[in-house]
Amino acid sequence: MPLSPVHKVMSDSSKGKVWGVLQWTFKLLSSFGLAAALFTLLAILVLFATLAQVNIGIHDVKQDYFSSAFVVHRFFSEGTGGVPVPSRWGIPLIGGYPLMGLLFLNILVGGLIRIRKRPQTVGVVISHFSMLILLAWGFITNHFVDEGYMQIHEDDEVDYFVDYTKWDMELIKESGDNSRETVYLLPHERLVELEGEGSRRAFENAAWPFEISVTGYARNSAVEVVKPWQTNMRVIDGYILNRLEPKMEAEANIPGGYVEVKANGGQGLGEGIVWGFARQPLTITDPEGDKWSLKMRKRIYHLPYSIKLRKFIKEDHPGVSMAKRYMSDVTKVEGGLEEDVRIRMNHPLNSGEYTFYQASFGPNAGDPPGTPVYTVLAVWKRPLMAGQWPLVSCITVAVGLLVHFIMKLSAYFKREGKRGTKSVPIEDVNTQGG
């Protein structure tokens, strides 16, 4: 049925309004005003994040300020024992995620799509493209990179690395010959959601004949003998889990939580405290008599090969014990093939998705007497070639700026050349003759 003139006018009007909104959005996303506003807000965010770093540490600043959509910056005062206490009120700020997402769109629309395509803008386009690479790399690093460390003693061979800050609860079913049979994980991401009084979560699995409830989880804690005046604390076998303020160095936090285990029929199988520094795991006996153990441990990432430390080399400054330089001679063992590599400061081992950096060494003051020499390698796992994106971005932006500078300089010389060769009218020339 054909549209009446009235319906046609209304349809055209609706399309016009939609098109007008799209044009306005396109102009806004590509505007210099938006770019200036975003850079101003990012500068303010960086300022407050730097101030917050003094009290909450780098790890929490990264998560709260730059990996979030919204954050409230709180001011701290000194509490009991010098512990920083946050204020109840604060300054609301837009987080790094929406700001950098809008900046990505602004550069894409304004610096690549809307910009006039002509020889004079080639350098500008290249530079904007390099910025997009750097922003994309930041997103990938935040979501798809596993970061940790591996500690290797001389002549030892290791095929895994450990996360710096993520702790999982590891549930292990023991087999009859006392060896491990099956491993299950209660992941860090679910446990940290239980911080705070009254939080509880039940974990179930079809392979378990029971359910595990976790309560009172603390990111940093200590197991202590209960004191007579601690009547409001939950006590298990004379011990309590004391909640501590998170440390500024997030890798130094020791998490823990209360655990209750019930059979699928509702029968209580026990309770206990699971803590990161416990000497023994919590033992569970299910209704069928099988033994299970539950403990906290830092997340483990397995490598497709192993790294063997042949020798750790350390050179001190003359007359002092301060290290001048140190390095690790390692062997990468994969599928029966061995590759000898030296890892030192600013000279990592790059192997596929993994990069190994020389981080530190031991023994140090915190190790037991007689601890043999070991090296500590920082490990990054990231999508293939993602580690080269910052280098590619820096080279690309340098090329773009160089091209833009050369074209501007060339245009300047051409203008000056035209001014210098300007013709002079013959009548303005003084002639001499007799």
Buried (B, 14 or more C-beta within 10 A) or exposed (E): EEEEEEEEEEEEEEEEEEEEEEEEEBBBBBBEEBBEBBEEBBEBBEEBBEEBBEBBBEBBBBBBBBBBEEBEBBBBEEEEEEEBBBEEEBEEBBBBBBBBBBBBBBBBBBBBEEBEEEEEBBBBBBBBBBBBBBBBBBEBBBEEBBBBBBBBBBEBEBBEBBBBBBBBBBBBBBEEEEEEEEEBBBEBEBBEEBBEEEEEBEBEEEEBBBBBBBBBBBBBBBBEEBEEEEEEBBEBEEBBBBBBBBBBEBBEBBBBBBBBBBBEEEEEBBBBBBBBEBEEBBEBEBEEEBBBBBBBBBBBBEBEBBBBBEEBEBEEEEEEEEEEEBBBBBBBBBEEEEEEBBBBEEEBBEBEBBBBBBBBBBBEEEEEEEEEEBBBBBBBBBEEEBBEBBEBBEEBBEBBBEBBEEBEEEEEEEEEEEEEEEEEEEEEEEEEEE
